[in-house]
C-alpha cells in the first residue's frame, strides 16, 4: 500500500525491523481521513484500544481510526489520546 502521510515522531515498525514509521500518522484517503497510531502501553497493547468508540470515528482498526469530517470527532477524546501518546513517548 502506498499513500502520502503526515507523520509525527519516529518509531521502528515492528513487523519489518529497520523500517521507520511515524508514532502518529495522518493520511487523506479518497472519502475519509485516517489516523495511524503505533504508540503502545507498558503491557505492549496499543493505546488506541482504550479509545474504541469514544473518538467519534466512523471506523476503527487495530491501530488506526478514520473519520469523514472533523466535526464528527469528539475533540476532547482525541485530545486525551494525543496527550497520552505524548506522555508515553516523551524522552
C-alpha positions in Angstrom: 0.0 0.0 0.0 1.4 3.4 -0.9 -0.1 6.7 0.2 1.1 10.1 1.4 1.0 10.7 5.1 1.9 13.5 7.5 3.9 11.9 10.3 4.8 13.0 13.9 7.6 11.3 15.8 9.5 8.2 14.6 9.5 4.6 15.7 10.7 1.4 14.3 7.9 -0.6 12.6 7.6 -3.9 14.5 6.6 -6.1 11.5 9.7 -5.0 9.5 12.8 -4.4 11.5 14.6 -1.3 10.5 11.6 0.3 8.8 10.9 3.8 10.2 7.2 4.7 10.8 5.6 7.7 12.5 4.2 7.4 16.0 1.1 9.3 14.8 0.3 9.5 11.0 -2.5 11.3 9.3 -3.4 10.3 5.7 -6.1 11.7 3.4 -7.9 8.9 1.7 -10.5 9.2 -1.1 -13.6 9.5 1.2 -12.2 9.9 4.7 -9.1 10.8 6.8 -7.2 8.1 8.6 -5.1 8.4 11.7 -2.5 5.7 12.3 -1.0 5.3 15.8 1.9 3.0 16.8 2.3 4.0 20.4 1.9 1.2 22.9 1.2 1.0 26.6 3.7 -0.6 29.0 1.9 -4.0 28.6 2.6 -3.7 24.8 -1.1 -3.3 23.9 -1.9 -0.4 21.6 -3.1 2.8 23.2 -6.0 3.1 20.6 -7.7 0.1 22.1 -8.8 2.1 25.1 -10.4 4.8 22.9 -12.6 2.5 20.7 -16.0 4.1 20.2 -15.0 7.2 22.1 -13.4 9.3 19.3 -16.4 9.8 17.1 -14.7 7.7 14.4 -16.7 6.2 11.5 -14.4 3.1 11.5 -11.6 1.8 13.7 -8.9 -0.8 13.1 -6.4 -2.2 15.5 -4.0 0.8 15.3 -6.0 3.3 13.3 -9.2 5.2 13.1 -11.0 7.1 10.3 -13.4 9.9 10.0 -15.2 11.8 7.3 -15.3 15.3 8.7 -13.5 17.0 11.6 -16.9 18.0 13.0 -17.8 14.3 13.7 -14.8 13.8 16.0 -15.1 14.1 19.8 -12.4 16.6 20.1 -11.8 16.1 23.9 -11.3 12.4 23.4 -8.9 12.9 20.5 -7.0 15.5 22.6 -6.8 13.0 25.5 -5.5 10.3 23.1 -2.8 12.7 21.8 -1.8 13.7 25.3 -1.5 10.1 26.4 0.7 9.4 23.4 2.9 12.4 24.1 3.3 11.3 27.7 4.2 7.8 26.9 6.6 8.7 24.1 8.4 11.6 25.8 12.1 11.1 26.0 
